[in-house]
Amino acid sequence: MSLRAQALEEFDLPAAPQRVDDLPPPAPGTSVYGVHTPAGRFLLFCGAGALSLAFEATLFDLLAESRYPAPRPRRARRGSFIAVLGGQRAASCYPWAPGEELTPALATIPQLMEVGRLLARLHQLGEAHPASVQDPCDPVALLASAPEGDERDTLSGVVETPLPPLPTGAGHGGLTPRRALFLGDRCSAILPSGIAGSGALVLDLAEAALGWMSGSPRPSAALRALTSGYQALRRLFAEERDALFAALRFAAGREGARRLSTGQSGALDWLRAVNSVGESEVRAAAG
């Protein structure tokens, strides 16, 4: 039996569903599927990061309990939020919420502001999370195992400079367009990333902003809108505002390392988006 089939059975879903969509993996060793069954559509994560998957499932249970627009994790047969599959591998499963993905090229300013507000609300609710787990994607380690070349050399120069100490908490792991569903102008659901963890909150903001800046015809406007919506609920501390440009570059390097290590294209796309905006514009967006 395949690992995916085993995971589906652990969540009382058909091992051979009607349809399975392979989705881009958020990290090496992690598989993501959109699963269509008679009971509905589900988002399934399978990977070696059991602690991160458990942290994320607990966070999303907390969000759902607080009436935040996020799916509650589906419990496995033994009642836990994740299914342990053996060999250090585990799985988590979520019902796929109603709504459609929105491309950055079509996102409006009000929609971007709403994404920012929802991320800020997630960070506020995440303060009640009882656990802490390290970032499951160390970019330096990812690049060490990635193919050699100009892209790896460029990214290495970005991620080898760590961020200064900054306020930390439970982060989403990348509230990018693939993880925000819309019904008209309203964001109907925030989907999990599969790589949630504890870390600098401004870095989580930077990852979200870059996801919407890359592919936008006006990346500077996208950054301003999302950051403005975020600060409507959670004001950035002075040290976070000062570090936003560095956080954007680090987030771009980390995403590039993920893509390079998982065989995806566009490893430098986010870095180009940061460079197209520039440090002075980022400072202005941070207020």
Residue pairs with C-beta under 8 A, 6 or more apart in sequence:
1 9
1 15
3 31
3 46
3 85
3 89
4 20
4 31
4 33
4 44
4 46
5 15
5 16
6 15
6 85
7 44
7 46
7 83
7 85
7 91
7 93
8 14
8 15
8 17
8 35
8 44
9 15
10 76
10 77
10 83
10 85
10 91
11 42
11 44
11 74
11 75
11 76
11 77
11 83
11 91
11 93
12 77
13 35
13 37
13 39
13 42
13 93
14 37
14 38
17 35
17 36
17 37
18 36
18 37
18 38
19 35
19 36
20 33
20 34
20 35
20 36
21 33
21 34
21 35
21 36
22 31
22 32
22 33
23 32
23 33
23 34
23 178
24 32
24 178
24 262
24 264
25 31
25 32
25 194
25 262
26 32
26 137
26 173
26 174
26 193
26 194
26 195
26 258
27 47
27 49
27 136
27 137
27 142
27 194
27 195
27 258
27 261
27 262
28 142
28 145
28 261
28 262
29 47
29 48
29 49
30 45
30 46
30 47
30 48
30 49
30 194
30 195
31 45
31 46
31 47
32 43
32 44
32 45
32 46
32 194
33 43
33 44
33 46
34 41
34 42
34 43
34 44
34 96
35 41
35 42
35 43
35 44
40 95
40 96
41 95
41 96
42 74
42 93
42 94
42 95
42 96
43 71
43 93
43 94
43 95
43 96
43 191
43 192
44 91
44 92
44 93
45 53
45 91
45 92
45 93
45 192
45 194
46 85
46 89
46 90
46 91
47 53
47 89
47 90
47 91
47 194
48 88
48 89
48 90
49 90
49 136
49 195
50 82
50 84
50 88
50 89
50 90
51 133
51 136
52 133
52 136
52 194
52 195
52 196
52 197
53 82
53 90
53 91
53 92
53 194
54 81
54 82
54 90
54 92
55 129
55 131
55 132
55 133
55 170
55 196
55 197
55 198
56 92
56 173
56 192
56 193
56 194
56 195
56 196
57 73
57 81
57 82
57 92
57 192
58 81
58 129
58 130
58 131
59 126
59 129
59 170
59 196
60 70
60 71
60 72
60 73
60 94
60 192
61 72
61 73
61 81
62 125
62 126
62 128
62 129
63 70
63 122
63 125
63 190
64 70
64 71
64 72
65 72
66 125
68 118
68 121
68 122
68 125
68 190
69 97
69 118
69 187
69 188
69 189
69 190
70 97
70 189
70 190
70 191
70 192
71 94
71 95
71 96
71 97
71 189
71 191
71 192
72 94
72 95
73 81
73 82
73 92
73 93
73 94
74 93
74 94
74 95
75 81
76 82
76 83
76 91
76 93
77 83
81 92
82 90
82 91
82 92
83 90
83 91
83 92
83 93
84 90
85 91
92 192
92 194
94 191
94 192
96 191
97 181
97 188
97 189
97 191
98 181
98 183
98 188
98 189
99 181
99 182
99 183
99 187
99 188
99 189
100 181
100 182
100 183
101 177
101 178
101 180
101 181
101 182
102 111
102 177
102 180
102 182
103 177
103 215
104 177
104 211
104 212
104 213
104 214
104 215
104 216
104 222
105 215
105 216
105 217
107 177
107 212
107 216
107 222
108 185
109 221
109 225
110 185
111 182
111 185
111 187
112 212
112 222
112 225
112 226
112 229
113 225
113 226
113 228
113 229
113 232
114 185
114 186
114 187
114 229
115 175
115 180
115 187
115 208
115 212
115 226
115 229
116 205
116 208
116 225
116 226
116 227
116 228
116 229
116 230
116 231
116 232
117 229
117 230
117 232
117 233
118 175
118 180
118 187
118 190
119 172
119 175
119 204
119 205
119 208
119 226
119 230
120 229
120 230
120 231
120 232
120 233
120 234
121 233
122 170
122 172
122 175
122 190
123 169
123 170
123 171
123 201
123 204
123 234
124 233
124 234
126 169
126 170
126 171
127 169
127 170
129 169
129 170
132 198
133 197
133 198
134 197
134 198
135 195
135 197
135 198
135 199
136 195
136 197
137 195
137 254
137 257
137 258
139 155
139 159
139 250
139 253
139 254
139 257
139 258
140 156
140 159
140 160
140 257
142 254
142 257
142 258
142 260
142 261
143 152
143 155
143 156
143 159
143 257
143 260
143 261
145 261
146 152
146 257
146 260
146 261
147 260
151 256
151 260
151 267
151 268
152 260
154 256
154 268
154 271
155 253
155 256
155 257
155 260
155 267
155 268
155 271
158 249
158 250
158 252
158 253
158 256
158 271
159 250
159 253
159 254
159 257
161 246
161 250
162 250
163 200
163 203
163 243
163 246
163 247
163 250
164 239
164 243
164 246
166 200
166 201
166 202
166 203
166 239
166 240
166 243
166 247
167 200
167 201
167 202
167 237
167 239
167 240
168 198
168 199
168 200
168 201
169 198
169 201
170 196
170 197
170 198
171 196
171 197
171 198
171 199
171 200
171 201
171 203
171 204
172 179
172 190
172 192
172 193
172 196
172 204
172 208
173 192
173 193
173 194
173 195
173 196
173 197
173 204
173 207
174 193
174 195
174 204
174 207
174 208
174 211
174 255
175 190
175 193
175 204
175 207
175 208
175 211
176 207
176 208
176 210
176 211
176 212
177 211
177 212
177 215
178 191
178 211
179 190
179 191
179 192
179 193
180 187
180 189
180 190
180 191
181 187
181 188
181 189
181 190
181 191
182 188
200 247
201 234
201 240
202 236
202 240
202 243
202 244
202 247
203 247
203 250
203 251
205 226
205 227
205 230
205 236
205 244
205 247
206 244
206 247
206 248
206 250
206 251
207 251
207 254
207 255
208 226
209 222
209 223
209 226
209 227
209 248
210 248
210 251
210 252
210 255
210 270
210 273
210 274
212 222
212 226
213 219
213 222
213 223
213 270
213 273
213 274
213 277
214 269
214 270
214 272
214 273
215 269
216 222
219 273
219 276
219 277
220 276
220 277
220 281
220 285
223 277
223 281
223 282
223 285
224 284
224 285
227 244
227 285
227 286
227 287
228 285
230 236
231 287
236 244
236 286
236 287
240 247
240 286
241 283
241 286
241 287
244 282
244 283
244 285
244 286
245 274
245 279
245 282
245 283
248 274
248 282
249 271
249 274
251 270
252 270
252 271
252 273
252 274
253 271
255 270
256 267
256 268
256 269
256 270
256 271
257 267
258 264
259 265
259 266
259 267
260 267
274 282
